[in-house]
Every structure is written in C-alpha cells, then in structure tokens.
C-alpha cells in the first residue's frame, strides 16, 4: 500500500485527475500539477481546465514556464516596433528589471528585440493566448481524522473566501462506512468531496489507479464571480502565474526534488500510474525522505552510467527522460484533433 503516505496518495490523485477529469461528468481538457499556489496557500493538486485551441497557441511559446516577469513582457508586447517603456505598463519596480526581462524574453525567442539609437524596441511574434478557462484546487487527505478535518476546514474556508480557484475539492480515501466521515465533518458547503478507492484486486496489495477510482460525494460550488471580467487584474495575473507554473511543472516533476540517481530509486506501476518506490524502504518515499541525506542513499555505480546500460546515461537519467516524455504526451493529448 502507498496511500497511507500523503505524498503517495497525492501521486494517485494527480493521475486519477489526469485520466478522467471532470469527475462523474463529460471529460474536460485539462492539465494537472501539484504543490502550487501563493505565499499564503499552497494546494496539493491543481487542475487547469483549458481551451484546446488557445492551449495549442500557448504551446507555440515553448514548453517552459513563463514567470511573472516574462508574462509582463509577453502579454503586452506590441504588434509593431515600440520602445519597451512605451509598450509595457508600469510594473511597479525599476525599469532596469523590466529591461532584463525583455532580454530574457528575446533570448527565448518569445518576442523580437532591436536597438535603435539608445532605445530598445520590441514587438511580439504572436499574441499571448487566453488559454486558461478554470482553475480547480484539490486538497488531499487520505485519513481524515477530526484534527486533520479541523485544519482542512480552515484552509478550504480560506480558498472559498478568496475565490482564487473556481472550485475547491477535498479528496479522501473511502472508508466503506454507510456515510463517509468527510460528510460528517464541518467542511465549507462550497467545497466538493471526492472519495477515492485505490484498491486493487488483492485487498492487501498495492494501490492502483484507474478512471473509476473515485466517487463524488458532494458537488462543489462555482466560486467564480458572476459575469465576465469581474476579477480584478491582480487576481487574473496571479491565476495566470499559477497556470504557467502548472504548465511547465506538471505533477511528475518530483524527479527534480528526489534522487532518481540512487540505486534504490524505482518506478512502480500502480494500475495506470507510475509512482516512485524506494527498494531500501520497501514503499513510496516522500520527496523529503528521498534526498542525499537519506541513510540508505547510494549513488548509482559509475558502471551503470557507461556503455549504454540499461539506458544511455544510467537508470536515473532514464527515469527523468521517461517522466518528461509522459508530461509531454499529456500536453499533446490536450491539443485539439487535426
């Protein structure tokens, strides 16, 4: 079993959302990421519902995240050559930092840049698309005891009040009780409740993920302000920054914070998901445990990284490449059919 660890459970919820979003309804094109939010609030799982046509236009800007500084340049770059100070709105910080962002954007071929006299002029290659339709936040808590429920209730109430996301959900493991405990806790009525059952054919065996692994026990409310254009510009920008981080990061980026170059690091199949496993611990480690300071950490032998065995560069490099390919495959799946 891996769902007793919140990190492992988070992996399963992310893969479930990727397979079958929207729960108990018609599929919606979406990207899934994890551990995103603001300085005050970080969500476990984030689902970005997108417009497929606009998303294809976003992909023309590359596969990497556009940070807040780059977004400021790319979103407002003009169609014709213009001095960058005339083209871009005042960012609230010194222009020298804006100029640095202009150089970075041009270096990534996001915009065009030229110098005329002492002035730097810019123009866009293409308009930045309006590709984000909705943002959905999911809080994962496999074992919802009373103390955890009290903390979650406050966090979800904050999400409902700020309405930065369009919907908020609680995902928790099903108990089999006639009434699930999550329905008896004092959660905000605006938050949806998703009960999962990541149980394979062998009840004592490993967890598995498929498209039928969750049940909607309570539907969420739509938190978006009524009418178009009712979010202030600061909130719109903050939502777009979250969506951009989700686009560049995905949910498989745990290989950036874990140590796949350890001889004990493995990927294990859990139904239609691949999740990390530590052979030394015999379970899914957390990203905090899987580090160079782990007592069981043992780097890959140099021989594993030579002679092309089993994958050029060694298993750790192969795992990174595999997870990156899967992230790219999910991006391809979102785009409209030709």
C-alpha distance (Angstrom), angle and dihedral (degrees) to the residues before:
residue distance angle dihedral
X1 . . .
X2 3.80 . .
X3 3.80 103.0 .
X4 3.82 92.0 85.0
X5 3.81 86.3 76.5
X6 3.80 113.1 70.8
X7 3.81 91.0 -141.7
X8 3.81 92.0 54.6
X9 3.78 91.3 44.7
X10 3.80 89.4 51.4
X11 3.81 89.8 56.1
X12 3.79 90.7 53.6
X13 3.80 94.3 47.5
X14 3.81 90.7 50.0
X15 3.79 92.1 51.7
X16 3.81 91.7 45.9
X17 3.81 90.9 52.7
X18 3.79 89.9 47.9
X19 3.80 91.3 52.5
X20 3.76 101.1 45.8
X21 3.76 115.6 11.9
X22 3.10 119.8 -177.0
X23 3.87 102.7 48.2
X24 3.80 114.1 -126.7
X25 3.81 92.0 -8.0
X26 3.79 142.0 79.1
X27 3.81 113.5 -56.5
X28 3.79 117.8 -93.4
X29 3.82 123.9 -160.5
X30 3.77 107.1 -109.7
X31 3.79 147.4 154.0
X32 3.80 121.7 -133.2
X33 3.79 126.3 -148.0
X34 3.80 137.6 157.8
X35 3.79 142.2 -137.8
X36 3.79 97.0 23.0
X37 3.77 134.2 134.4
X38 3.79 138.7 89.8
X39 3.80 136.2 -48.0
X40 3.80 90.3 -87.7
X41 3.79 100.0 40.2
X42 3.79 133.8 29.2
X43 3.80 120.8 -170.9
X44 3.80 123.3 -144.3
X45 3.80 96.5 -142.1
X46 3.79 126.3 15.7
X47 3.80 124.7 -166.4
X48 3.81 117.6 -163.7
X49 3.79 111.5 -161.7
X50 3.79 109.2 -154.5
X51 3.77 142.8 -169.7
X52 3.84 103.6 -115.3
X53 3.80 95.4 -143.7
X54 3.80 93.1 47.6
X55 3.80 90.4 43.1
X56 3.80 89.8 56.9
X57 3.81 87.5 54.1
X58 3.82 89.9 50.5
X59 3.79 90.4 54.3
X60 3.78 89.0 61.0
X61 3.82 85.9 71.4
X62 3.80 90.5 63.4
X63 3.78 138.1 -102.1
X64 3.79 98.6 -77.0
X65 3.78 128.1 90.6
X66 3.79 118.4 -95.4
X67 3.79 104.6 -137.1
X68 3.79 123.2 -147.1
X69 3.82 93.7 -88.9
X70 3.79 93.0 50.3
X71 3.80 91.6 45.7
X72 3.80 89.5 55.0
X73 3.80 89.2 56.9
X74 3.80 100.9 37.6
X75 3.82 97.7 45.1
X76 3.81 93.3 51.5
X77 3.80 101.6 34.2
X78 3.84 107.4 129.1
X79 3.79 127.6 -123.6
X80 3.83 91.3 -123.5
X81 3.79 131.6 46.1
X82 3.81 108.8 -78.2
X83 3.78 135.8 163.4
X84 3.80 103.7 -96.4
X85 3.83 93.2 -125.4
X86 3.79 90.5 56.3
X87 3.80 92.9 43.1
X88 3.79 100.8 48.3
X89 3.81 126.1 60.3
X90 3.78 118.8 -119.1
X91 3.80 106.4 -81.1
X92 3.79 95.3 -161.9
X93 3.79 93.6 -115.4
X94 3.83 131.3 82.5
X95 3.79 117.1 -64.0
X96 3.79 91.5 -125.6
X97 3.81 88.3 71.7
X98 3.80 90.4 49.0
X99 3.79 88.2 51.3
X100 3.79 90.1 53.4
X101 3.81 89.5 52.3
X102 3.82 89.5 50.1
X103 3.81 89.8 54.9
X104 3.80 91.4 47.7
X105 3.80 92.2 48.7
X106 3.79 91.3 50.3
X107 3.80 90.6 46.6
X108 3.82 89.2 56.8
X109 3.83 90.0 45.6
X110 3.80 91.6 -117.7
X111 3.81 91.0 129.4
X112 3.80 138.4 5.8
X113 3.78 121.0 -106.8
X114 3.80 133.9 -169.8
X115 3.79 137.4 166.1
X116 3.81 121.6 -125.5
X117 3.76 110.4 -176.7
X118 3.78 106.6 -49.9
X119 3.79 94.4 -21.8
X120 3.79 130.7 92.4
X121 3.78 112.9 -141.1
X122 3.78 126.3 -165.3
X123 3.77 139.3 -170.4
X124 3.76 132.6 177.7
X125 3.77 128.3 -106.5
X126 3.79 90.1 -149.9
X127 3.82 136.6 -15.5
X128 3.78 116.8 -87.1
X129 3.83 106.2 -110.6
X130 3.79 130.0 -125.2
X131 3.80 92.2 -123.0
X132 3.82 103.1 150.9
X133 3.80 115.9 88.3
X134 3.80 104.3 167.5
X135 3.81 139.4 -5.2
X136 3.79 119.5 -145.4
X137 3.81 123.6 -169.1
X138 3.81 122.4 -155.8
X139 3.80 124.3 -167.4
X140 3.82 112.1 -155.9
X141 3.78 121.3 -148.1
X142 3.82 114.7 155.4
X143 3.81 94.3 -176.5
X144 3.79 108.8 41.2
X145 3.79 105.4 -168.5
X146 3.79 121.3 166.8
X147 3.81 97.1 -94.4
X148 3.80 91.8 49.4
X149 3.80 90.0 46.6
X150 3.81 91.9 54.3
X151 3.81 91.8 53.3
X152 3.79 92.7 44.4
X153 3.79 92.4 48.9
X154 3.81 90.1 58.7
X155 3.81 92.3 46.4
X156 3.79 93.6 48.6
X157 3.80 91.1 45.9
X158 3.80 87.9 55.2
X159 3.82 89.8 51.0
X160 3.78 91.6 50.1
X161 3.79 92.4 48.3
X162 3.80 96.3 48.3
X163 3.85 93.3 41.1
X164 3.78 90.8 -158.2
X165 3.80 87.1 142.1
X166 3.80 122.7 50.7
X167 3.80 91.8 -134.2
X168 3.79 136.8 10.8
X169 3.79 125.8 -154.9
X170 3.77 138.5 -175.1
X171 3.81 114.8 -142.6
X172 3.80 115.9 -162.3
X173 3.79 136.2 162.1
X174 3.80 115.8 -95.6
X175 3.81 114.8 -110.7
X176 3.80 98.9 -165.8
X177 3.80 91.4 -122.3
X178 3.78 117.6 142.4
X179 3.81 88.1 -113.5
X180 3.80 115.1 28.4
X181 3.84 112.9 -123.2
X182 3.80 90.7 -125.4
X183 3.80 88.5 67.3
X184 3.79 90.7 54.6
X185 3.79 96.3 50.7
X186 3.79 120.6 92.1
X187 3.79 97.4 -105.3
X188 3.82 122.8 155.5
X189 3.79 107.7 -86.8
X190 3.82 88.6 -132.9
X191 3.83 91.4 65.6
X192 3.79 119.4 89.3
X193 3.82 121.8 -132.8
X194 3.80 121.1 -139.9
X195 3.80 117.4 -174.3
X196 3.78 115.1 -160.4
X197 3.77 132.0 -156.8
X198 3.78 109.0 -166.4
X199 3.81 93.1 171.9
X200 3.80 122.7 136.2
X201 3.78 129.4 -151.0
X202 3.80 89.0 -80.7
X203 3.82 106.5 62.2
X204 3.80 90.7 -155.5
X205 3.77 94.9 46.6
X206 3.75 135.9 83.4
X207 3.79 123.8 -50.8
X208 3.78 120.0 -103.0
X209 3.80 135.5 -160.7
X210 3.77 128.9 -142.2
X211 3.78 137.0 148.7
X212 3.83 92.8 -89.6
X213 3.78 97.1 50.8
X214 3.81 97.9 108.3
X215 3.79 140.4 50.9
X216 3.79 128.7 -153.4
X217 3.80 107.2 -127.2
X218 3.80 96.4 169.4
X219 3.78 128.2 18.4
X220 3.82 117.7 -133.4
X221 3.76 126.3 -125.5
X222 3.77 122.0 -114.9
X223 3.80 105.6 -107.5
X224 3.80 96.6 -172.4
X225 3.81 114.2 116.0
X226 3.78 111.8 -103.6
X227 3.77 114.6 -101.2
X228 3.77 128.6 24.4
X229 3.77 122.3 -71.9
X230 3.80 94.3 21.3
X231 3.80 95.4 126.5
X232 3.77 114.9 88.0
X233 3.78 118.6 -116.0
X234 3.82 93.5 -106.6
X235 3.81 91.7 56.3
X236 3.81 91.8 45.6
X237 3.80 90.1 52.7
X238 3.80 92.7 46.7
X239 3.81 91.2 51.3
X240 3.78 91.0 49.2
X241 3.80 91.0 50.7
X242 3.81 89.4 53.6
X243 3.80 91.0 48.4
X244 3.80 91.4 49.6
X245 3.80 91.4 51.9
X246 3.79 89.4 49.0
X247 3.80 90.1 50.4
X248 3.79 93.9 52.3
X249 3.79 97.7 37.3
X250 3.80 108.0 36.9
X251 3.81 114.8 -179.5
X252 3.80 99.2 -79.7
X253 3.79 93.8 69.8
X254 3.81 90.9 103.1
X255 3.80 85.9 106.0
X256 3.81 86.3 73.9
X257 3.82 92.9 60.8
X258 3.82 99.4 31.4
X259 3.82 130.1 62.8
X260 3.81 110.4 -108.4
X261 3.81 86.3 163.5
X262 3.83 88.7 72.3
X263 3.80 114.1 104.0
X264 3.84 89.3 -129.5
X265 3.82 95.8 54.1
X266 3.81 114.0 107.2
X267 3.77 140.5 164.1
X268 3.79 113.4 -128.6
X269 3.77 126.4 -164.5
X270 3.81 115.4 -120.7
X271 3.78 103.2 -177.8
X272 3.81 104.4 -70.1
X273 3.79 93.6 -7.9
X274 3.79 135.3 81.5
X275 3.78 112.7 -145.6
X276 3.81 131.7 178.8
X277 3.78 119.0 -99.5
X278 3.79 131.8 -173.6
X279 3.81 111.9 -142.9
X280 3.80 90.3 -160.9
X281 3.82 93.5 54.6
X282 3.80 94.9 33.2
X283 3.82 92.6 -133.8
X284 3.78 145.6 63.0
X285 3.80 108.1 -64.0
X286 3.77 124.0 -147.3
X287 3.78 118.5 -112.6
X288 3.82 87.6 -111.6
X289 3.81 92.9 53.9
X290 3.80 94.3 46.1
X291 3.79 98.2 73.7
X292 3.75 141.1 110.9
X293 3.82 89.1 -92.2
X294 3.81 93.2 61.4
X295 3.84 109.7 117.2
X296 3.80 89.8 -133.2
X297 3.81 95.0 48.9
X298 3.78 110.4 128.6
X299 3.80 120.3 170.8
X300 3.77 118.8 -128.8
X301 3.79 110.8 -90.0
X302 3.82 111.2 -102.8
X303 3.80 89.2 -118.3
X304 3.81 89.2 65.0
X305 3.81 89.5 62.0
X306 3.77 96.3 51.5
X307 3.79 136.4 68.9
X308 3.79 90.9 27.1
X309 3.82 95.0 -79.6
X310 2.97 117.4 -174.4
X311 3.79 94.9 -26.7
X312 3.77 124.0 -0.6
X313 3.80 106.3 -87.5
X314 3.81 97.1 20.5
X315 3.82 135.3 -78.5
X316 3.82 94.5 -67.8
X317 3.78 92.3 57.0
X318 3.79 89.5 44.0
X319 3.81 91.8 54.1
X320 3.81 91.0 51.6
X321 3.81 90.6 49.6
X322 3.82 92.0 48.2
X323 3.81 94.0 50.9
X324 3.81 91.1 46.2
X325 3.81 90.6 52.1
X326 3.78 91.2 50.9
X327 3.80 91.1 51.1
X328 3.80 89.1 51.1
X329 3.81 91.1 48.2
X330 3.80 91.1 55.6
X331 3.80 90.2 50.7
X332 3.80 89.2 52.4
X333 3.80 90.4 50.5
X334 3.82 91.5 56.9
X335 3.79 94.8 56.3
X336 3.84 118.3 93.8
X337 3.78 119.2 -94.2
X338 3.78 115.6 -100.9
